[in-house]
């Protein structure tokens, strides 16, 4: 089920946007942006409703993790293709590249899981105040740099390190530290993203493309995640909620868009359309998900 949330958006986007007449590299980057899922808002809604222990919530969380890993792998493949200039490489080259990326990611992940907890749990070395935060930051940047050195996207290394840190007993302390850093880096990140959006260039063509991308973004997650989840849940409403919870795109989509525009592959019009898709799916997902539960609650009250 988890893989379908990546496969369906990518294939549908590639077919539809090819028919629309976009260039191959543009299609690949848009399709990649449509694969990842940002579930932070969905998790917040489920927490507020007391549904975090439900089967559909566990499916959403597990599927989103797999989506992000696969999306990052696809991003690395697409970036490599963009850098090499090979629009249609041999299928064997693509397969070997995917295996290489997944293999390097597995090595990074295993290494991080084995080494990071040992470093962070060494009380003798990190007794002074702020040392945990400092060494954690250094590890994140170090592994991200290592990932870039071996030919992967830096976010692959950061992602692997985050999974390793999550298994340590100091995760709460690191989360509090990361939350404080968000006040500095999150505004900068979104300011850079926003500065590259030229609303003066918004016209019918941009809105039409944004409408197509938004439609693909919504329907492919509903179908790609909602339908397969019915096999596990055997419940149409809960399966629908899984699909709704996976609709939102976020951080990885923004990163893909940023890579595309800085590399010169994406025009400002296409970049703006992707940002509009991310904004719309981020706004509608919590409203839609909450309403799907409220309808059920209202029916229970009436009965």
C-alpha positions as CSV (number, residue, x, y, z in Angstrom):
1,X,0.0,0.0,0.0
2,X,2.8,2.4,1.0
3,X,4.5,2.2,-2.4
4,X,1.3,2.9,-4.3
5,X,1.2,6.3,-2.7
6,X,4.4,7.1,-4.7
7,X,3.9,5.0,-7.8
8,X,0.4,6.2,-8.7
9,X,1.1,10.0,-8.4
10,X,4.4,9.7,-10.4
11,X,2.9,7.6,-13.2
12,X,-0.3,9.6,-13.6
13,X,1.6,12.9,-13.4
14,X,4.0,11.7,-16.1
15,X,1.2,10.6,-18.4
16,X,-1.0,13.6,-18.0
17,X,1.7,16.3,-18.1
18,X,3.3,14.6,-21.1
19,X,0.0,15.0,-22.9
20,X,-0.1,18.6,-21.7
21,X,3.2,19.2,-23.6
22,X,5.7,19.9,-20.9
23,X,9.4,19.1,-21.2
24,X,10.6,15.7,-19.8
25,X,12.7,17.2,-17.0
26,X,9.9,19.5,-16.0
27,X,7.5,16.5,-15.8
28,X,10.0,14.4,-13.8
29,X,10.4,17.2,-11.2
30,X,6.7,17.9,-10.9
31,X,6.0,14.1,-10.6
32,X,8.6,13.9,-7.9
33,X,7.1,16.8,-6.0
34,X,3.7,14.9,-6.1
35,X,5.1,11.7,-4.6
36,X,6.0,12.9,-1.1
37,X,3.5,13.4,1.7
38,X,3.6,15.9,4.6
39,X,1.5,14.5,7.4
40,X,2.4,16.9,10.2
41,X,-1.0,18.6,9.9
42,X,-2.9,15.3,9.6
43,X,-1.2,13.9,12.7
44,X,-2.1,17.1,14.6
45,X,-5.8,16.7,13.6
46,X,-5.8,13.0,14.5
47,X,-4.2,13.9,17.9
48,X,-6.9,16.6,18.6
49,X,-9.6,14.1,17.8
50,X,-8.0,11.4,19.9
51,X,-7.6,9.1,16.9
52,X,-3.8,8.6,17.0
53,X,-4.1,5.0,18.1
54,X,-6.6,4.1,15.4
55,X,-5.7,1.7,12.6
56,X,-6.1,4.4,9.9
57,X,-3.7,6.7,11.8
58,X,-1.1,4.0,12.0
59,X,-1.5,3.4,8.3
60,X,-1.1,7.1,7.5
61,X,2.1,7.4,9.6
62,X,3.7,4.2,8.1
63,X,2.7,5.1,4.5
64,X,4.1,8.6,4.9
65,X,7.5,7.4,6.1
66,X,7.8,5.1,3.1
67,X,6.5,7.8,0.8
68,X,9.2,10.2,2.0
69,X,12.0,7.6,1.7
70,X,11.0,6.7,-1.9
71,X,10.4,10.4,-2.8
72,X,13.9,11.3,-1.6
73,X,15.3,8.3,-3.6
74,X,13.4,9.5,-6.7
75,X,14.6,13.0,-6.2
76,X,18.2,11.8,-6.1
77,X,17.7,9.9,-9.4
78,X,16.0,12.9,-11.1
79,X,18.7,15.4,-9.9
80,X,21.4,13.0,-11.2
81,X,19.6,12.9,-14.6
82,X,19.3,16.7,-14.7
83,X,22.9,17.1,-13.9
84,X,24.0,14.6,-16.5
85,X,21.7,16.0,-19.1
86,X,20.4,12.5,-20.0
87,X,16.6,12.9,-20.7
88,X,16.0,9.3,-21.5
89,X,18.8,7.1,-20.1
90,X,18.9,3.4,-20.6
91,X,16.5,1.5,-18.3
92,X,19.4,-0.5,-17.0
93,X,21.2,2.7,-16.0
94,X,18.1,4.0,-14.2
95,X,17.8,0.7,-12.3
96,X,21.4,0.6,-11.4
97,X,21.2,4.3,-10.2
98,X,18.1,3.5,-8.1
99,X,19.9,0.5,-6.5
100,X,23.0,2.6,-5.9
101,X,21.0,5.3,-4.2
102,X,18.9,2.9,-2.1
103,X,22.1,1.0,-1.2
104,X,24.0,4.2,-0.1
105,X,20.9,5.3,1.8
106,X,20.8,1.9,3.6
107,X,24.5,2.2,4.5
108,X,24.0,5.7,5.8
109,X,20.9,4.6,7.8
110,X,22.6,1.6,9.3
111,X,25.7,3.5,10.1
112,X,23.7,6.4,11.7
113,X,21.5,4.0,13.7
114,X,24.6,2.1,15.0
115,X,26.8,5.1,15.7
116,X,24.6,8.1,16.6
117,X,22.9,6.6,19.7
118,X,26.3,5.6,21.0
119,X,27.7,9.1,20.6
120,X,24.6,10.8,22.0
121,X,24.4,8.4,25.0
122,X,28.0,9.0,26.0
123,X,27.4,10.9,29.2
124,X,31.2,11.2,30.0
125,X,31.8,13.2,26.8
126,X,28.8,15.5,26.8
127,X,28.2,16.7,30.4
128,X,28.4,20.4,29.7
129,X,25.2,22.4,29.1
130,X,24.3,22.6,25.4
131,X,26.7,19.8,24.3
132,X,23.9,17.5,23.3
133,X,22.4,20.1,21.0
134,X,25.7,21.1,19.6
135,X,26.9,17.6,18.8
136,X,23.5,16.7,17.3
137,X,23.6,19.7,15.0
138,X,27.2,18.7,13.9
139,X,26.1,15.1,13.2
140,X,23.2,16.3,11.1
141,X,25.3,18.6,9.0
142,X,28.1,16.0,8.9
143,X,26.0,13.2,7.6
144,X,24.2,15.5,5.2
145,X,27.6,16.6,3.8
146,X,28.6,12.9,3.5
147,X,25.5,12.1,1.6
148,X,26.3,15.0,-0.8
149,X,29.9,13.8,-1.2
150,X,28.8,10.3,-2.3
151,X,26.3,11.8,-4.8
152,X,23.0,11.8,-2.9
153,X,20.8,14.7,-1.9
154,X,21.9,16.2,1.4
155,X,18.4,15.7,2.8
156,X,18.9,11.9,2.4
157,X,21.7,12.1,5.0
158,X,19.7,14.4,7.3
159,X,16.7,12.1,7.0
160,X,18.8,9.0,8.0
161,X,20.2,10.9,10.9
162,X,16.8,12.0,12.1
163,X,15.6,8.4,12.1
164,X,18.7,7.4,14.2
165,X,18.2,10.3,16.7
166,X,14.5,9.3,17.1
167,X,15.7,6.0,18.6
168,X,17.7,7.7,21.3
169,X,16.5,8.5,24.9
170,X,17.3,12.2,24.3
171,X,14.8,12.6,21.5
172,X,12.6,14.9,23.6
173,X,15.6,17.2,24.3
174,X,16.5,17.3,20.6
175,X,12.9,18.0,19.6
176,X,12.7,21.0,21.9
177,X,16.0,22.2,20.5
178,X,14.7,21.7,16.9
179,X,11.5,23.5,17.7
180,X,13.6,26.6,18.8
181,X,15.6,26.4,15.6
182,X,12.4,26.5,13.6
183,X,11.9,30.1,14.7
184,X,15.1,31.0,12.9
185,X,15.3,28.7,9.9
186,X,11.7,28.1,9.0
187,X,11.0,31.8,8.2
188,X,14.2,31.9,6.2
189,X,13.3,28.7,4.3
190,X,9.8,30.0,3.4
191,X,11.1,33.5,2.6
192,X,13.5,32.0,0.0
193,X,10.7,29.8,-1.4
194,X,8.3,32.8,-1.5
195,X,10.9,35.1,-3.1
196,X,11.1,32.8,-6.1
197,X,7.3,33.0,-6.7
198,X,6.4,35.8,-9.1
199,X,2.7,36.5,-8.6
200,X,2.8,39.1,-11.3
201,X,3.3,36.4,-13.8
202,X,0.1,34.5,-12.7
203,X,-2.2,34.1,-15.7
204,X,-4.7,31.7,-17.1
205,X,-2.0,29.3,-18.3
206,X,-0.4,29.2,-14.8
207,X,-3.8,28.7,-13.1
208,X,-4.8,26.0,-15.6
209,X,-1.5,24.1,-15.0
210,X,-1.9,24.6,-11.2
211,X,-5.5,23.2,-11.5
212,X,-4.2,20.1,-13.3
213,X,-1.4,19.5,-10.8
214,X,-3.8,20.0,-7.8
215,X,-6.3,17.6,-9.3
216,X,-3.6,15.0,-9.8
217,X,-2.2,15.6,-6.3
218,X,-5.6,15.0,-4.7
219,X,-7.0,12.1,-6.8
220,X,-3.8,10.1,-6.9
221,X,-3.4,10.0,-3.2
222,X,-7.0,9.2,-2.6
223,X,-6.8,6.3,-5.1
224,X,-3.2,5.3,-4.5
225,X,-3.5,5.2,-0.7
226,X,-7.2,5.0,-0.1
227,X,-8.1,2.0,-2.2
228,X,-5.1,-0.2,-1.1
229,X,-5.8,0.6,2.6
230,X,-9.3,-0.9,2.2
231,X,-7.5,-4.3,1.9
232,X,-6.2,-3.9,5.5
233,X,-9.1,-1.9,7.0
234,X,-12.1,-3.4,5.2
235,X,-13.8,-0.1,6.0
236,X,-14.7,2.4,3.2
237,X,-14.9,5.5,5.5
238,X,-11.6,4.8,7.3
239,X,-9.9,3.9,4.0
240,X,-11.1,7.3,2.6
241,X,-9.6,9.0,5.7
242,X,-6.2,7.4,5.0
243,X,-6.3,8.8,1.4
244,X,-7.4,12.2,2.7
245,X,-4.6,12.2,5.4
246,X,-2.0,11.6,2.7
247,X,-3.1,14.4,0.3
248,X,-1.0,17.2,1.9
249,X,2.4,18.0,0.3
250,X,5.0,19.9,2.1
251,X,8.7,20.0,2.8
252,X,10.0,17.5,0.3
253,X,7.7,19.1,-2.4
254,X,9.2,22.5,-1.6
255,X,12.7,21.1,-1.8
256,X,12.0,19.5,-5.2
257,X,10.6,22.8,-6.5
258,X,13.6,24.6,-5.1
259,X,16.0,22.2,-6.8
260,X,14.2,22.6,-10.1
261,X,14.2,26.4,-10.2
262,X,17.8,26.8,-9.0
263,X,19.0,24.3,-11.6
264,X,17.1,26.2,-14.3
265,X,14.9,23.3,-15.2
266,X,11.7,24.7,-14.0
267,X,10.3,28.0,-15.3
268,X,8.8,30.5,-12.9
269,X,5.3,29.7,-14.1
270,X,5.7,25.9,-13.4
271,X,7.4,26.7,-10.1
272,X,4.5,28.9,-9.1
273,X,2.0,26.2,-10.0
274,X,3.8,23.7,-7.8
275,X,3.8,26.1,-4.9
276,X,0.1,26.7,-5.4
277,X,-0.5,22.9,-5.3
278,X,1.5,22.6,-2.0
279,X,-0.5,25.5,-0.5
280,X,-3.9,24.2,-1.5
281,X,-3.3,20.6,-0.4
282,X,-1.9,21.9,2.9
283,X,-5.0,24.0,3.5
284,X,-7.7,21.5,2.5
285,X,-6.3,18.4,4.1
286,X,-6.9,19.2,7.8
287,X,-10.3,20.7,7.0
288,X,-11.3,17.7,5.0
289,X,-10.0,15.1,7.5
290,X,-11.6,16.8,10.4
291,X,-15.0,17.0,8.6
292,X,-14.8,13.3,7.8
293,X,-14.8,12.6,11.5
294,X,-17.2,15.3,12.5
295,X,-19.8,13.9,10.1
296,X,-19.6,10.6,11.9
297,X,-19.7,12.2,15.3
298,X,-22.8,14.3,14.4
299,X,-24.6,11.1,13.2
300,X,-23.7,9.3,16.5
301,X,-25.1,12.3,18.5
302,X,-28.3,12.3,16.5
303,X,-28.8,8.6,17.0
